[in-house]
Amino acid sequence: MEGTCESLKSYKKRLDSAIGNPFLRQVMDNFAVAYRISRENAFEQMDVDALVKQVADVKAAAVENMAALLEQFTQKASACGVHVHLADTAEEANRIISEIAQKNSSKKIVKSKSMTAEETRLNQWLETKGLEVTETDLGEWIVQLRKEGPSHMVIPAIHLSRFQVADLFTDVTGTGQDPEIERLVKVARKALREKFVQADMGITGANYAVADTGTIGIVTNEGNARLVTTLPKVHVALVGIDKLVPTIADALTINRILPKNATGQAITSYVTWITGPSECTVTPSGKREMHIVFLDNGRSKIAADPEFSQVLQCVRCGACANVCPVYRMVGGHQMGHIYIGAIGLITTYFFHGLKNAKNLVKNCTNCGACKSVCAGGIDLPHLIKQVHARIQDETGHPLQSLMLAKVLKNRKLFHRLLRTAYLAQQPVVDRSDPSRTAHGGGSGRPSDPGFLRHLPMIFSSDHNFRRLPAIAGIPFRDRFARLNQPVDHPRFTIALFSGCVQDFVYPEHLEAAMRGFARQRINVVFPMNQSCCGLPAISMGETAAARDVALQNLEAMAVNGNNYDGVDYIVTLCASCASHLTQGVPRLLKDYAPEKAAAFAKKIVPFSVFMNDIVSIDAVSGPGRNTAFHSPCHLCRGMDVHQAPRDLIEKSGNRYIPTEEEETCCGFGGSFSTTFPAVSREILTRKLDDVMASNAELLVTECPGCVLQLKGGAAQQGRDINVCHISELLFP
């Protein structure tokens, strides 16, 4: 995967090319759906969260004691006759391996699949030394013949059709090949068996390095690794020091989750344990020569970093790519440098440098799907944003990022600009959207706008894949006093956190909620000094600005005291705000106001949870319309809320209709949709296709960003889908 250090413009062209490949799109889509089902089946009746925690604890402890484990492993393996080496850099690892080949007069090398060898570009190094290197994993052999890198850590050739492989094998063998998979496998088997027999050296990776026995473990499905380790006279294992674990029991704990998370298998076809060199009758010693080359390549530095040490808890299952909405659209060659998927967006920075990471790291919707399936319990979305912030700190912050930071830190300036934008947008406003004037605008007056008729010419046409909402003439904060009804003997007193989008763009969401609060005898307080939650600043790599905004909101929302004792709950209708306020704010303020941030976060409740689980509103009779729900990523994964919105749809007098893609990203992702509009468009289209297939009349969600994406996309594509916030469904 060369060329990932190019400009953002050329990187986008590569993404466009992938999106325009119909076969790639279809195979990625099929895989995403199949993986979801197979993973669910593999983990059926298992406590997945408990298992992930167990694996994370094992890996975290191993990372913390990596130096001691390496020393212990070296002693044990050396006692068994293994030569153990430590390489500080990728180049040093390659040099050590080429010197082993030279010393043993090895000319022909067979190799099993190893992402660590991909990391060091071992094949290229050895080939420059005049050695013949053959990959023996079928997928790896295919991409090697095509002179490509793997497009998935576990399934390297997932991007290719059997017809493409047949054409490739025809070129390689000089004989026309049948595209039937079984026949292609036989062709590969015949060609590779000859390589096994001729090889002088075999190279593998390892999934585990067990310290207390000096054992390495290799997990495969094809059995080629066993041939690589038993036929040649020399066996070299290239292993990252992050693969060290204390005991075989720890390795087996990880292996309980690795195949299930990677491919939906209960266990792989082969799990091979090697303790010392095996017998080899053609050598004077009667033993095969065995070397283990441990690779650091920055891992020790990562382990010492309190923020990023959890990266080394990765078990290389590839699940973060399997569920990634971006990977599903563009594949691995566009979603990584060497390592692909979410983990690749992080490790590229550490292993292959800032230049290769700077554009990749932006290609994330922050949907949290990767975190939800990570076998190592890594907070991948957070670390991706941290890498983005570090890169900007090192290279300089873009002008638009700096401007956003400055504006968000100054609430009065921010709100003044939004009010001014309402006036500036007038020449391009289309007021024909009835949902913004019936009750949504608060007054039903023509000054309450709908969509922008078109984007200003400074924007690329790529951004016209959805219609954008116009800023409301009267923000919610200016309507609150009129809407707020005094409540005698209230059931609850809440502070309402509006977020900037619902305050200034979609005040109708909040107005609907206010009607519901009044009916349920809820006393509402609206602190006027509240501002944006700060998540946009995080997305743009402006951590310092996000921290300043968090401190401002803590002060603004501290009703009747600093411990928030004046309110029962802080309710927000924006799932993104809810997730950031409960998780992001305490993390931002851990060194500034940890107790206050914790007290604040404890009060945050999403609207659907408040109305369904706390207030417990009664069901009403209604039109019984088929209603689908798009679960915002920050609601279903960020807040682990799944059932409450579905219950509320039924209580509204409508019929909840499940959809296949209910909990997959809509493609908005804040700044993601403006940075990568083509990818955002395709994710959105897949989502709308799924809703249309369900025959739902309504599409309901609980995040203004999702409303913006889904409603604007449906309008632009001419879809017969009515999109609204769940508050509007409940309290029209």
C-alpha positions, 0 to 999 in steps of 0.5 A: 500500500504505497502512496498513503503520504500523498496530498489529501486531494490525491487521497480523495481521488483514490477513495473515489476510484474505490467507490466507483468499483462496483465489484469491490463495493459489492464484496465489501457489503456482502462481507460486512453483513455476513461477518455481523451474522457469523460473529453473533453466532460464534459468541452466542450465549457467551458473556462477550464483555467479560471475555473482552475484559479478561483479554484486555487485562491479560494484554495490559499486564503483559504490556506493562511487564514486557521487558521482564517477559522478554528476558524470561522468554529469551532464557527459556527459549535459549535453553531449548536451543532457540537463537533469540534476537531483539531488533529495535527497528524494522531495518534491523529485523530485516538485516538480522533475518537476511544475515541468518539466510546468508550464514545458512546459504539459504536461497529460497524462502517460504513464508507464512502470513505475517503482518509484522513482516508486512510492517518491516517490508521484509519480502522487499528487503530479502528480494534486494539481497537476491533471495526468492521469497514465496508467500504460502498463505493462499491470499498472501500468495495472490496479492504477492503475485499482483505486487499488492499489499494485503487489503485485510489483516486476516483475509488479504485478497478479499478485494478480488473476485475468483475471475480476477484470480483465474486470470492471474493464475493463467498468466502465472502458469501459462495455462488457461484456468477455470474460475471455480474456487476448488480448481484454483486452490488446486493450482495454488497447492500444486505450485506452492508444494514445489516451493515448500520442497525446494525451500532452505528457510521458512519464515513465520510470524507468531500470535503468541510468545509464551514467556514461561516456556519459551513457546510460540503459538501460530493460529492458521486455517490453511496449515501452510505455517506447519509446512513452513516450520517443518520442511526447511532446515531453518525456521525464523519467527518474526514476532512483535514484542507485544505478542509476549504473554506470561503463560499458556493459559493467557494465550489460550484466553486470547485464543478463545476470542481471536478466531470468533472475532476475526472470522466468526469461527469457534476455533481455527483449523490449526493452532500450532505450538512450537517449543524449541527446534524440531527434528531434522535428520539431514542436519549434523545436529539432528535438529532444525535451526530455529531463530526468533527475532523480536521486533520493537520498532517503537513498541517500547515507546508506545508501552510507556505512553499512558495514553497509547499503551492500550494500542498494544492490546491488539490481537490482530483479529481485523474486526475493527475493519470488519465493522467499519463503515468506511472500510465497507465502502472503500476497502483496505488499500484505501483504509490503511498503509500497512495495517488497515482498519481503525488500528491501522489509523493509529499504528501507521503514525507510530510504525510508519511515520506522520506523513503516511498517517496524516490523511488516513487518520481523518478518515473516521466517522467516529461511529465507535463500531470498532471499539464495540467489537475490539477483542483487546478492549481498546478505545480506538475512536478516542485514540484516532482523534488523539493521533489526529491532534498530535499530528496537528500539534507537530505540523501546525493546525489548519486555518479552519481548525484554528478558527473553529477553536477560537469561535467555540471558546467564545460562546458569545462570538459563536452565537453571534456568528450563528445569528448573523449566518441566518441573515446571510443565508437568505438569498439561498433559502428554500422555505418549501419544507413543510416540516419546518413551518407546521410547528417546527419553527415555533411560530409557523412564520415564513422566517422559519426556513427549511433547506438551503436551495443550493450551496454557495459556489465556494463549496465543491459539487461533491457536497451537494449529495444532501440538502442542508438545513437553513439556520432558524430565524429564532433560536430555541434559547430565545423561545424558551421563556415563552415555551416554559410553563410553570409546573406545580409539584413537578415530578422532576426538575431537569436542566436542558442541554440543547447543543448548538445544532438544535438550539440554532438549526432544529429548535423544533426538536426542543419545542416538541420536547417542551410540550412533552415535559409540560404534559408530564409535569417536568420542571425545566431549567435552561442555562443560557450560558451553555454552548456547544458540547465541544465534540466538533473541536475534538473531531478537528483535533482541537483538544485544548479548545474542547477542554475550554468549552467543557469547563465553560459548560460545567459552569453554565450547567451548575444549577443551584450549586457546583455539584448539580444538586439543583436538578435531578437530571441534565437531559439532552436530545442530541445523542452525540452531545450525551456521549461526549458529555458523559465520556469525553468531558471527564477525560478532558478534565481529568487533570483540571476538574475531575470531581466536578466533571464526574458529578456533571457526567453522572447527571446526563441522560439521553432524551429517550432514556429519560422519557421511557425509563425514568418518566415512563410515559404512557402509550397512546393510540395513533395512526400505526404507521410503519416507523423505522429507527436509525440509532445514532452511533453515539446512542447505541454504542456511546451510551449503550441505549438500544431499547428505549427508542423502540419502546417510544415508537410503539408508545407513540401509536406507531409501529416499530419496524426493525431494519438490517442497518439500524445501528450502522453509521449514517455517514455524517460524522461531523467534519467527516462528511465535509472532509470526505463527502464521496464516502459520506454519500455512499454510506448515507445511500446504503442507509436509505436503501435499507430503510426503503427496503423495510417499507417504513413510512417514517424514519426516526432518530435521536441526533440532529446530526443524523437528522441533517444527514438523513433528511437532507439526503432523502430530499436530495435523492427524491426518496419518499421517506419522512425523517424526524427526531423522536421528540417530534414523533412523540409530541407533534 
